[in-house]
Amino acid sequence: MSSSNQPANSLISEIDQQVLSLFPSLAVKKPADLKRLTCLKAVGEAGRPLSHTEVSKIAGIPAATAKKNLGDLVLLSLLTAEKKEKQLVYTLTAKGAMALMSFAPFRSFSKVMPFLALQKNDDLAFAMLVIANSSAERKDDLLYTTLSGYAKYGHSMESRDGQTAADSLLRYYASQCKVQSKALPPYLNMFRDFTPAGFQDILKMLLVALKPTPDDYNWLVQFFHELVEFYYNPVRMAYMNMLTHDVALKSRLDQYRKEQEAMMKRADGGIELTFKVLGGFELEKFVNMPPHLKAMGLKLVLEPLRFMNNELRAKFWS
């Protein structure tokens, strides 16, 4: 049913107020507030950039009203406006696609995926694509149910920048995966694909050199905690899930293994390591650890995470 033929009560009835609460400014407090939602839905229904006159026709509202409400949605970062052929056209952002999922017809990932595919290297779009691809069961409503659960805790996406919003959503999803896990995860297999064959030599050297102190044991507990966090990292889960049915990803993983071997130089009975890792918060988890744990963290966690991030971004926006 198009927005132009949809009565106000019917429109309200199909909105998930919980998901919509992620954007407090979209709350319907008076009839006029519905106009913004009607305009947002019109752009979603068209599936392409629209001018305010096109939105006006789809939504069944005056052109001036459509223009004002579209401007409001741009200010909320739910739409972007771009000049095309002497007029502005409006396109959904990642936040706009998220708000669109509050409408019943758009609760399937397949309905919003085309909009996210246009947001190349957008952090929030990446987070949403990661979550949607992280389950082996490939549930089409996984992203929607995640957003619904996330909203229950009073989160708001409205005032957050894309990176902050993405990190918050991914942390919530990872925590839910841990809570809902029904079996002890197979940690022993976690590094099978990413550990160079020669890395066992490094581990042997470290174990021989290590003389544990109470502080070392405390750091070891923290190190194991970070391994569990890595196991439930949505990026890792999405990559490993997609790896099972993507020949190109498998081929590049084989190349990655070869590069890892090349970064290990043996000389005079010792081993020299070269690292390529992500910066920021993830690096800070390991940088202050004792040298032996820091080396393992960089090689076993951060380098694979960097690789998987790059692989997924290339896959989503190739």
Steps between C-alpha positions, in 0.01 A plus 500: 500500500645837401534780753253717306210258560587409857290654782686642798374232742608225262845653463545523878386141548778364278776691680714327761519776760792326669726517195374850424607606851859483376414835341310703763431790263284268288257435786142572396361750751256672267351419154749729322787283627380219275605701195869435565440127527285505188781672307760257633287203400439649155873511427529142625212380286645657186839342562678786324580871551186716482430870458261669742232510229528123449477445875199731506317281247588169671417628849188691393605826666560852364839556337593774747422269793707222346793738446493621862482149647770367270720786621429394859605143416825629348574691822448176692749324268231259383518628142762668286414768245689530172441737213416318179371665182430831678304345788576328828453126520483315831663166586487285813808489722595200718309665786207553266502131404503415871201727570325351195517158668244624754241455221360148463575468124870572559586267787673252273868562437446436130278811490762740637816336367488696169510828696794384713684386187505864385668623820854403404732475803240657728572365852135456603405336169798265547384408851150424374633289212731312738217413739271389219770266365627363831262207546543166328122473496490816283184630664347787302362659818823482704586869452147608590486289818845629599386862459183429694695347788757781490222761524361335814798631694420862421769550237469789255668515160386851425785709643782249452751517218525196277807345663365537855160365398660204320728410792212515747275280286774244436589481870134436585472228236821329616377499859169347391682225311698417813189492718305286254780251434368153589829314486861550596654662191779309325779744585768249404399533134479879504847565355519206263455714189705800610801353680812453285642150522826634639332694777522194723875570521427841647265352757765246604757776546261707705407209724867421563585866573195565718558507876151565636443751778164589658488795259561270204210280607273805528596608148443144378144510634448831317650349185257209510216748551603680182506169314138439602412855388666427166310175462171691530614796291223546240759570228663162567163325511384657173827424323513137614135452403551648152826308455312170494323582173732746322784362287659844448525560874664159548752574228601831658528332840753258353698798369479663843654191660791515256556868580499421871771240449706754307479744795685252724877510458723243667861590574758378754246277668265793558185624326422855389132594459348778294147617589220661303219589739206729550545804721258643752313325779576143390875566504481653848374168637837338438757777481557518877524125552834327567701453177420130453123555535510816289676308220236225509217753513629692200564189294200289602229763543573842357657398171217258412246764608659755270497249215136402558388865522662572164361185343143570610509863389628391160230231480213726605597784267676330211 
